[in-house]
Amino acid sequence: MARGHILALLVLCLLCTMHSSKIEGKIDIGVNYGMQGNNLPPPREVIEMFERYNIGKIRLFEPVHEVLEALRGKKIEVFLGTRNEDIPVLASSPENAQAWFNTNVQPYLKDMNIPFITVGNEVIPGRFSESILPAIQNIQNILKANGLRDMRATTVVYPVVLGASHPPSAGVFSKASIGYMTDICKYLESENAPLVVNVYPYLAYAEDPRHVRLDYAQFTATEPVVRDGNLSYNNLFDATLDAFVWAMEKVGVNDVALIVGESGWPSAGMGNFTTPNLAATYNKNFMKHILSYRGTPKRPGDYIEGFIFAMFNENLKPAGREQHFGLFYPDKTPVYNVF
């Protein structure tokens, strides 16, 4: 074996060791804990399920204290979100952000690992867009003031912030989003913080099945489906992430990592497009792809953290497919087997 190949193999082995030990004894994958249901098990039982299935990370959309109490002392990374309606308050003054931190973060720091505070979920473009960056800045400044230099504040966006995404090299922020996204991404880069993006190949397939191939959406294509210059894509997930990378580069941002805050496939609610088999296939392949640590064609080898949406079917969501993204029924039985 050539010396260069041996060196590359050693580096790859080192990276795999680093990633596999990131969460001791847990699968390096996350699941969103949505709570829009009136028949869900108590938080303590839910956290026991995370442990039973060795799920290494949990994403909370807001700081529900009963959930945070149940997470004390557990080896589960907690991605803690703020409510969208709290964004203007957090942006309005450092004192308000400090009060939020004192109530929702400070009491739990000794008993859990909270690597990220996600300020808002899918609010750009929208009425809270102008408040996102000052809210992130206020939270980040508080983290620094408390010596929490490994914690980062960020936000969560959806591909609607892109004005174009196909092919990936055409990725560009939309007119309604570009001002906000430029300022946010430049700030995140200055703080070595990631951008969190929600990626749903299912939606692209469901909205245009004549032009979006099922195997391209489900990670099952065996040959490239899209060629973009010298890069080839056999899944829409990678293509979407790289469209974000190109969009950031076009506004002068080259070094912001991406975390996938949500991805999934509903098991019912829209006929043949939503079956347990399709949902299982997508989520198994999503996990396999994330845990391969291969990155994307534009960023090969990059470590991408990923979260499945969601833990449970939630009956208070809009009727139809929105109620069927869960890995589990509210009685804690699997909708299909993934773990």
C-alpha positions in Angstrom: 0.0 0.0 0.0 1.4 3.4 -0.9 2.5 5.6 2.0 -0.1 8.3 1.2 -2.9 5.7 1.3 -1.6 4.4 4.6 -1.6 8.0 6.1 -5.1 8.6 4.7 -6.4 5.4 6.3 -4.9 6.3 9.6 -6.5 9.7 9.5 -9.9 8.1 8.6 -9.6 5.6 11.5 -8.8 8.5 13.9 -11.8 10.4 12.7 -14.1 7.4 13.1 -12.8 6.8 16.6 -13.4 10.5 17.5 -16.9 10.4 16.2 -17.9 7.1 17.7 -16.7 8.2 21.2 -18.5 11.5 21.0 -21.4 10.2 23.2 -20.2 7.4 25.3 -22.4 4.3 24.9 -24.9 6.1 22.7 -25.8 6.3 19.0 -24.5 9.6 17.6 -27.9 10.6 16.3 -30.6 12.9 17.7 -34.4 12.8 17.8 -36.7 15.8 18.2 -39.0 15.6 21.2 -42.2 17.2 20.1 -44.9 17.6 22.6 -48.0 18.5 20.6 -50.1 15.6 21.8 -52.6 15.1 24.6 -51.8 11.4 25.0 -48.0 11.3 25.2 -46.2 9.6 28.0 -44.8 11.6 30.9 -41.3 13.2 30.2 -39.5 10.9 32.6 -40.8 7.8 30.7 -39.8 9.5 27.4 -36.2 10.1 28.6 -36.1 6.5 29.7 -37.0 5.6 26.1 -34.1 7.7 24.8 -31.8 5.7 27.1 -33.3 2.3 26.3 -32.8 2.9 22.5 -29.3 4.5 23.1 -30.3 7.7 21.4 -27.4 10.1 22.0 -29.1 13.5 21.5 -32.4 15.2 22.1 -33.7 18.4 20.6 -36.2 20.4 22.7 -38.2 23.1 20.9 -38.5 25.0 24.2 -37.3 24.7 27.8 -40.0 22.5 29.4 -38.7 22.2 33.0 -40.3 18.8 33.6 -38.3 17.5 30.6 -35.1 19.2 31.8 -35.5 17.7 35.2 -35.9 14.2 33.7 -32.6 14.8 31.8 -30.5 15.5 34.8 -27.6 13.2 35.0 -28.3 11.5 31.7 -25.6 11.0 29.0 -27.8 12.7 26.4 -26.8 15.9 24.6 -29.5 18.5 24.9 -30.1 20.9 22.0 -32.2 23.5 23.8 -34.5 25.8 21.9 -36.4 29.0 22.6 -40.0 29.6 21.8 -40.5 31.7 18.7 -42.7 34.1 20.5 -39.8 34.8 23.0 -37.4 36.0 20.3 -38.3 39.7 20.5 -38.0 39.6 24.3 -34.6 38.0 24.1 -33.5 40.5 21.4 -34.8 43.6 23.3 -32.2 43.7 26.1 -29.3 41.7 27.6 -31.2 41.8 30.9 -34.1 39.9 29.4 -31.8 37.3 27.8 -30.0 37.0 31.1 -33.3 36.3 32.9 -34.2 33.6 30.3 -30.7 32.0 30.8 -31.1 32.2 34.6 -34.4 30.4 34.5 -33.9 27.8 31.7 -30.2 27.1 31.5 -28.2 28.0 34.6 -30.1 25.5 37.0 -29.2 22.5 34.7 -25.6 23.2 33.7 -24.0 20.9 36.3 -26.2 18.0 35.4 -26.4 17.9 31.6 -24.5 18.8 28.4 -26.2 21.6 26.5 -23.9 22.3 23.5 -26.3 24.6 21.6 -29.1 27.1 22.3 -31.2 27.3 19.2 -33.0 30.7 19.1 -36.2 30.2 17.2 -37.3 27.6 14.7 -38.0 28.4 11.0 -38.8 32.1 11.5 -36.9 33.5 8.5 -38.5 35.1 6.5 -41.2 36.3 8.9 -42.2 38.7 11.5 -39.4 37.8 13.9 -36.6 38.0 11.3 -35.2 41.3 12.5 -35.0 40.0 16.1 -33.1 36.8 15.4 -29.6 38.1 15.2 -29.7 40.4 18.3 -31.3 37.6 20.3 -28.5 35.2 19.2 -25.9 37.9 20.1 -27.5 38.5 23.6 -27.5 34.8 24.4 -24.0 34.2 23.1 -22.7 37.1 25.2 -24.3 35.6 28.3 -22.7 32.3 27.6 -19.3 33.9 27.3 -19.8 35.9 30.5 -20.6 32.7 32.3 -17.4 31.0 31.0 -19.4 28.6 28.8 -17.0 28.9 25.9 -18.0 25.5 24.4 -21.7 26.5 24.1 -23.0 28.3 21.1 -26.2 30.2 20.2 -27.6 29.7 16.8 -30.9 29.5 14.9 -32.8 27.0 12.8 -33.9 27.7 9.2 -35.7 25.9 6.5 -34.9 25.7 2.7 -37.6 28.4 2.2 -34.7 30.8 2.9 -33.2 29.7 -0.4 -34.2 31.4 -3.6 -32.7 28.6 -5.7 -31.3 25.2 -4.8 -31.1 23.2 -8.1 -28.5 22.3 -9.0 -26.7 22.8 -5.7 -24.2 25.3 -7.1 -27.2 27.6 -7.9 -27.9 27.9 -4.2 -28.6 31.4 -3.2 -30.6 33.0 -0.4 -34.0 34.5 -1.4 -34.6 38.2 -1.7 -36.8 38.1 1.4 -34.1 36.3 3.4 -30.7 37.4 2.1 -30.2 40.4 4.3 -31.0 38.5 7.5 -29.2 35.3 6.5 -26.0 37.3 5.5 -25.8 39.0 8.8 -26.6 35.9 10.8 -24.1 33.6 8.9 -21.3 36.2 9.2 -21.9 36.4 13.0 -22.0 32.6 13.3 -18.7 32.4 11.4 -17.1 34.9 13.8 -18.2 32.8 16.8 -17.3 29.4 15.3 -21.0 28.5 15.6 -23.0 26.3 13.2 -26.2 27.0 11.3 -29.0 24.5 11.9 -31.1 23.6 8.9 -34.3 21.5 8.6 -34.1 19.2 5.6 -37.1 17.2 4.3 -36.6 15.4 1.0 -40.0 13.9 1.5 -41.7 17.2 0.9 -39.9 17.8 -2.4 -40.9 14.3 -3.5 -44.6 14.7 -2.3 -44.9 18.0 -4.0 -43.4 17.0 -7.3 -43.2 13.2 -7.7 -43.0 13.5 -11.5 -39.6 15.3 -11.3 -38.2 14.2 -7.9 -37.4 10.5 -8.0 -38.3 8.4 -5.0 -34.8 6.8 -4.8 -33.2 10.2 -4.9 -35.3 11.3 -1.9 -34.8 8.1 0.0 -31.0 7.6 -0.3 -31.5 4.5 -2.4 -30.3 5.6 -5.8 -27.2 3.6 -6.7 -26.0 6.0 -9.4 -25.7 9.8 -9.5 -29.0 11.5 -10.3 -27.7 15.0 -10.4 -24.3 16.1 -11.8 -23.2 19.6 -10.9 -19.8 20.4 -12.4 -17.4 17.9 -11.0 -19.7 16.9 -8.2 -22.3 14.1 -8.3 -25.4 13.6 -6.2 -27.3 10.4 -5.6 -29.5 11.8 -2.8 -31.5 15.0 -2.4 -30.4 15.4 1.2 -26.8 16.1 0.3 -27.9 18.3 -2.6 -29.9 20.5 -0.2 -27.1 20.9 2.3 -24.7 21.8 -0.4 -27.1 24.4 -1.8 -26.9 26.1 1.6 -23.1 25.9 1.5 -23.1 27.6 -1.9 -25.6 30.2 -0.8 -23.4 31.1 2.2 -20.3 31.3 0.0 -22.1 33.8 -2.2 -22.5 36.2 0.7 -18.9 35.8 1.7 -19.3 33.1 4.4 -17.0 30.0 3.9 -16.6 28.4 7.3 -20.0 27.8 9.0 -20.8 24.2 9.7 -24.3 22.8 9.1 -26.3 20.8 11.6 -29.5 19.0 10.5 -32.1 19.9 13.1 -35.0 17.9 11.5 -35.4 15.3 8.9 -38.0 12.5 8.6 -40.7 10.9 6.6 -44.4 10.4 7.7 -45.7 6.9 8.0 -49.3 7.8 7.1 -51.6 10.6 6.1 -51.0 11.0 2.4 -51.8 7.8 0.7 -49.0 5.9 -1.1 -46.4 8.6 -0.4 -46.6 7.9 3.3 -46.3 4.3 4.5 -44.4 2.7 7.4 -42.1 1.1 4.9 -41.2 4.3 3.2 -40.7 6.1 6.6 -38.5 3.2 7.9 -36.5 3.2 4.7 -35.8 6.9 4.8 -35.0 7.1 8.5 -32.7 4.1 8.5 -30.9 5.5 5.5 -30.7 8.9 7.1 -29.1 7.4 10.2 -26.7 5.4 8.1 -25.7 8.5 6.1 -25.2 10.6 9.2 -23.2 7.9 10.9 -21.0 7.3 7.9 -19.3 10.7 8.6 -18.8 11.1 4.9 -20.1 14.7 4.7 -21.4 15.9 1.4 -19.9 16.1 -2.1 -18.9 19.7 -1.6 -17.7 19.2 1.9 -16.4 15.6 2.0 -15.6 14.2 5.4 -17.4 17.0 7.3 -19.0 15.9 10.5 -22.8 16.6 10.2 -25.0 16.2 13.2 -28.5 15.0 12.5 -31.8 14.8 14.2 -34.8 12.7 13.2 -38.3 14.2 13.4 -39.9 13.1 15.7 -40.1 10.8 18.7 -43.9 10.4 18.7 -46.9 10.8 16.5 -48.5 14.0 17.8 -52.3 14.2 17.6 -52.6 17.9 18.3 -50.8 18.7 15.0 -52.8 19.5 11.9 -54.7 16.4 10.7 -53.0 14.3 8.0 -49.4 13.6 7.5 -48.3 16.1 10.2 -49.6 13.7 12.9 -47.6 10.8 11.6 -43.9 11.7 11.7 -43.3 9.8 14.9 -40.9 6.9 15.4 -43.2 5.7 18.2 -46.9 5.7 19.0 -47.9 7.5 22.2 -48.2 4.0 23.9 -44.4 3.8 23.4 -44.6 1.0 20.8 -42.6 1.5 17.6 -44.4 2.6 14.5 -41.6 0.8 12.7 -38.2 -0.5 13.7 -35.3 1.9 13.3 -33.1 1.4 16.4 
